[in-house]
Amino acid sequence: MYYHLCASLEVAAGQVLWDTGPQVTTNDIIWLLQTWFGTGLLAERFKAKMHARRRRHGEPFQQLYEEVCCLVALAYHSAEVSLTTYVAREHLSSCFISANCS
C-alpha cells in the first residue's frame, strides 16, 4: 500500500514519502505531510516574508502597502480585518521610520 500511495502523490509530496521508506507508520505520514504542506508553517512563512519585505528602488509606496497587507492577511488569516490592517500599518511605519524602505 505504501508504494501505491507514493506513486499516487505528485512531485514534492511523493518525494517526501519516498524519502521516508516503507517502515513509516500512518501517523508519521500524516504528521509529515501536514508539516510540509499544512497551513501551520505557511503562516510562519508569510510572517517571515512580511518582515523581510522592503521597498524596491522606484516602487510606489502604495504597491508596497498592498503587498504587505496581503502578506499580513495570509499570515494572520483568522484575525479580524481591523487587526490585520493595524499590523500592516505598524510594519510599514516601522519600515519607513527606520529608513529600510528607501
HUUR-V215811 format. One record per backbone hydrogen bond with DSSP energy under -1.0 kcal/mol. CO is the residue of the C=O (numbers start at 1). NH is the residue of the N-H. E is the energy in kcal/mol with one decimal. If there is no record, write none. Layout:
co->CO nh->NH e->E
co->CO nh->NH e->E
This chain:
co->1 nh->5 e->-2.1
co->2 nh->6 e->-2.3
co->3 nh->7 e->-2.1
co->4 nh->8 e->-1.7
co->5 nh->9 e->-1.8
co->10 nh->13 e->-1.1
co->10 nh->14 e->-1.1
co->11 nh->15 e->-2.2
co->12 nh->16 e->-2.4
co->13 nh->17 e->-1.6
co->14 nh->18 e->-2.4
co->15 nh->19 e->-2.1
co->17 nh->21 e->-1.4
co->21 nh->24 e->-1.3
co->25 nh->29 e->-2.1
co->26 nh->30 e->-2.4
co->27 nh->31 e->-2.5
co->28 nh->32 e->-2.6
co->29 nh->33 e->-2.6
co->30 nh->34 e->-2.4
co->31 nh->35 e->-2.3
co->32 nh->36 e->-2.3
co->33 nh->37 e->-2.8
co->34 nh->38 e->-1.9
co->39 nh->43 e->-1.8
co->41 nh->45 e->-2.2
co->42 nh->46 e->-2.5
co->43 nh->47 e->-2.1
co->44 nh->48 e->-2.3
co->45 nh->49 e->-2.5
co->46 nh->50 e->-2.3
co->47 nh->51 e->-2.3
co->48 nh->52 e->-1.8
co->49 nh->53 e->-1.2
co->56 nh->59 e->-2.4
co->60 nh->64 e->-1.6
co->61 nh->65 e->-2.6
co->62 nh->66 e->-2.4
co->63 nh->67 e->-2.1
co->64 nh->68 e->-2.6
co->65 nh->69 e->-2.5
co->66 nh->70 e->-1.9
co->67 nh->71 e->-2.3
co->68 nh->72 e->-2.6
co->69 nh->73 e->-2.3
co->70 nh->74 e->-2.0
co->71 nh->75 e->-2.5
co->72 nh->76 e->-2.8
co->76 nh->79 e->-1.8
co->80 nh->84 e->-2.0
co->81 nh->85 e->-2.5
co->82 nh->86 e->-1.9
co->83 nh->87 e->-2.7
co->84 nh->88 e->-2.3
co->85 nh->89 e->-2.5
co->86 nh->90 e->-2.7
co->87 nh->91 e->-2.4
co->88 nh->92 e->-2.5
co->89 nh->93 e->-2.9
co->90 nh->94 e->-2.4
co->91 nh->95 e->-2.2
co->92 nh->96 e->-2.7
co->93 nh->97 e->-2.8
co->94 nh->98 e->-2.1
co->95 nh->100 e->-1.6
